[in-house]
Amino acid sequence: MKFIKIALFLSIIQFSIPVFSHYQWIITDYNNTDGENRIKLHICCGHKFPESELLLKREMITCVDIIDAGIKKPIQISVNGKTWEGKTELNENSGNIVVYSLKKKISKSPYFWGRTMIFPDRYSGKGFEPVTGEGLEIIPEDLFNKKQSDHLRIRILLDGKPVRSKLVVIPDGKKSRYLNPGPDNSMVFKLKYQGLYLLNTYYKGKGASLTFSIRN
């Protein structure tokens, strides 16, 4: 019996390490030239954000959507080197969420959700709801108005309900920072740098990431 328990424990570790030994994220290029609001997205995987080192298997990616005012629109993707890429139009009058999820063959539901938030130039910041209520989510407070040197408050939700989960903050080209939730399950950190940020969290076998860009 003891041998069986040890073997089971080792098999669980062996199965889990490939899933959580690296980061997954999504970044976008926002193009507003010639009056067209379009984004190009990149689904990435690796250890050195924002460089993608590993190509995710296509069968793991269950969906890629852009969410505008609660309405989902699917995005088609194709492989380009070590990333999956796609293009879609952007509503310039609202905030948008681009999300993808990953699922293992043996599971019925996703184990990971990668998100990014996009705010077009003309967007006023009104009426944006960052919570989708689906899966594990990293929710930033008032991200639209943030700039370098501001503080950002973060909550972690699972299916719309708050959970206590640690957070990894990775600014582009800078040292990672690890945060623990406070009594109210939220975390606050200073946006010391401009540019891209990757936030990552795990909770009971599920994972989530959020990427965004901060201006100076």
C-alpha positions, -999 to 999 in steps of 0.1 A, spaced: 0 0 0 28 24 9 45 17 -25 13 24 -43 9 57 -25 45 67 -34 40 57 -70 8 76 -73 24 107 -57 54 106 -81 31 101 -111 11 132 -101 42 153 -98 55 140 -131 22 148 -148 20 183 -133 55 196 -139 52 198 -177 20 219 -173 33 244 -147 71 245 -153 68 274 -177 45 304 -184 18 308 -210 5 343 -221 -11 363 -249 2 396 -262 -13 419 -289 -1 444 -315 -26 473 -317 -28 490 -351 -48 521 -356 -34 532 -390 -57 544 -418 -86 546 -394 -88 508 -389 -88 494 -354 -72 459 -357 -51 438 -334 -27 410 -340 -25 385 -312 3 361 -302 -2 331 -280 31 323 -264 48 299 -240 82 298 -224 104 309 -195 116 343 -208 86 366 -211 79 381 -237 100 357 -259 81 326 -269 103 295 -266 78 267 -269 49 261 -293 17 250 -276 -1 220 -292 -31 231 -312 -53 205 -297 -47 220 -262 -61 254 -273 -99 251 -268 -109 286 -278 -96 320 -287 -121 349 -283 -124 386 -281 -150 399 -256 -166 432 -262 -194 443 -238 -199 407 -227 -202 394 -263 -177 368 -275 -164 366 -310 -141 338 -320 -107 345 -335 -90 321 -360 -53 313 -353 -25 299 -373 11 288 -364 40 312 -369 73 298 -356 69 292 -319 36 312 -315 0 310 -325 -12 342 -342 -45 357 -351 -61 390 -362 -94 407 -354 -111 440 -355 -114 461 -323 -143 482 -311 -128 516 -306 -156 527 -282 -151 500 -255 -126 481 -236 -119 446 -249 -107 413 -234 -89 387 -255 -89 353 -239 -78 317 -248 -80 286 -227 -61 253 -226 -74 218 -219 -58 184 -215 -72 154 -234 -82 136 -202 -102 166 -189 -136 179 -197 -129 215 -187 -99 239 -192 -71 241 -167 -56 274 -179 -69 308 -191 -47 335 -207 -60 370 -210 -51 404 -221 -70 437 -219 -70 463 -247 -82 499 -245 -84 518 -279 -73 554 -282 -109 568 -283 -121 547 -254 -133 568 -224 -129 541 -198 -167 539 -190 -187 507 -188 -158 482 -189 -164 450 -170 -131 430 -165 -149 400 -149 -161 373 -172 -171 347 -145 -154 319 -164 -124 300 -151 -95 315 -131 -92 352 -136 -67 379 -126 -87 410 -122 -69 444 -121 -87 474 -106 -91 505 -129 -63 493 -153 -75 518 -180 -63 548 -160 -30 534 -148 4 547 -158 40 543 -146 45 548 -108 8 542 -100 -3 513 -77 -24 485 -91 -48 464 -70 -54 428 -81 -80 402 -72 -81 365 -81 -114 350 -90 -125 314 -99 -158 313 -118 -165 348 -105 -158 341 -68 -128 353 -49 -100 329 -40 -67 332 -21 -39 327 -46 -4 339 -49 6 361 -78 38 364 -99 45 398 -114 69 398 -144 77 432 -160 94 429 -194 131 426 -189 129 430 -151 131 408 -121 100 388 -111 81 397 -79 60 373 -58 29 386 -39 7 370 -12 -30 379 -8 -40 402 21 -69 397 45 -93 409 18 -78 384 -8 -63 413 -28 -28 423 -36 -13 457 -45 20 465 -62 36 495 -78 40 498 -115 76 508 -115 82 503 -152 65 512 -184 59 486 -211 46 450 -209 37 431 -177 28 395 -172 9 384 -142 6 347 -134 -13 327 -108 -22 290 -99 -50 277 -77 -58 241 -71 -45 227 -104 -57 256 -125 -37 285 -139 -42 320 -153 -22 348 -168 -29 384 -177 -8 407 -198 -11 444 -202 10 475 -212 17 505 -190 25 540 -204 48 565 -188 
